[in-house]
Amino acid sequence: MLTEFGGVISVVGGKWTTYRRKAVDALDAATRARLLPGAKSRTADLLLTKDDVLVAAADDTLKAGSGLQRFNQHCRQFTQARTSADVLARRIRLEFLDASAAQKAAARLRNTAR
């Protein structure tokens, strides 16, 4: 967290799994810089909901079912994934964790796209 000239607070890096911690850090920095009054978080106890498409896809990703295809379609439509390779590498990290399984999954996605 960096407070710069003019009261600009920069938040860089991180993962979607740490966004709440980064938000708290940003608000704390803004409070210390007297840009915001200190206040208790209104979302600290708010539960995150799971997207049914993503949950089903996670259960079915490595199987021959339709979960991988649904997940691929969902990511490309709603999460700005540009390619199936982007989904396999950056959304489920399969390309980094198991190259052989990623190749098989990519082939299934190519075959269903036809």
PyMOL commands that set and color helices and strands:
alter all, ss='L'
color gray80, all
select helices_A, chain A and resi 5-7+16-32+52-60+67-78+84-91+94-97+99-113
alter helices_A, ss='H'
color red, helices_A
select strands_A, chain A and resi 2-3+9-10
alter strands_A, ss='S'
color yellow, strands_A
deselect
rebuild
show_as cartoon
